[in-house]
Amino acid sequence: MADSFTIMALYKFTYLLTYLLIVGARRFVVLDFGKPVLLTDVIVPMCGDLASLSIDVWVDSEETDGHRLVVSSDIGVCSLIMNDIMPPPVCRFLKVDYSADFYCTKW
């Protein structure tokens, strides 16, 4: 019964706030879900201060079983929406790597 409850539970949203971006800077953040999960949807809203964004996923080690899920070079002008990813990648860690645009306004 616990498994069926988990399947029917509402999704948890994770938010990433970026501030103090330096022109041309490249930053990353690694999210640890605590246990392997199936990644079915990814939504990243447009951010005019970003030049590019990439997402990598892995379970044990980024070097051994990591793979790049997506790269977006137009995140500054349109949102990145991936829904119903088939087959859904199994991941425990998700790395969001982003770089600031040369015209970014957040100092």
C-alpha positions, 0 to 999 in steps of 0.5 A: 500500500505504501508504494501505491501511495507514493505513486499517487503523491503530488510532485515536489518542486525544486527551485533554483534562485540565481543572483549575483551573476557576473558577466560571462561567469559559469556556475553549477549546482548539484541537486541530490534527491537522496535516492534514485528517482525517475526523472519525467519532467523538467521545466526551466523558465526563460531567464534573460540573464543566462546565455546557456544551460545544461543538465547532467544526471547520474546515480553513482558517479558523474564520471562513470554513469553520468550523461548529459540530458539537455543543453539549451543555448537559447534559455535567455529567450525561451523556456526549456520544457521537457515533459513525459521523457521516455524512457525516464532517466534514473538519477540520484543527482542532477547537475544544472550548469549555467553561464551568464549572458554578457548583457546580464543585469544582476550584479 
